[in-house]
């Protein structure tokens, strides 16, 4: 992975984390928090989509998948914090 791909990867992670934060709690988590939420959400989304046999194509499909994964991640975290 070269530096350009790494920057794109982190930028998409930040975008996804910001989107998920706005969907779940009405705001982002700062740049580092957004990147972490976005990357973990992408892993979770990829796992869940694969589990159900759903495939996505292209950049937009990856962003949607990662955002859904990040929203699920944030929802699960909120359940753990409440309980």
Steps between C-alpha positions, in 0.01 A plus 500: 500500500653828395447835673219611265297183566557540874376860490191395303437212744520735800287767330226248423522373859459856629204561268328176604560566871361852464192372312434230759548746785248737347250219444528355850577790732471816295872578471843364422777386733788718385736401219673212681178366648329515160784308336494229766120466488509496119769233474348273766158557343637400160635175643171428679295594193715283275461208737122538529446556128708190426305302758174583323647459150462868410758648265573865433681649207711809464581783733139594574409142589798478733405826671141379549618165637749664737243756617248226579770311690600814692138578591458145632828535692388825663161351584666199667733730695202705622328179618810394695536846659136500615510150646 
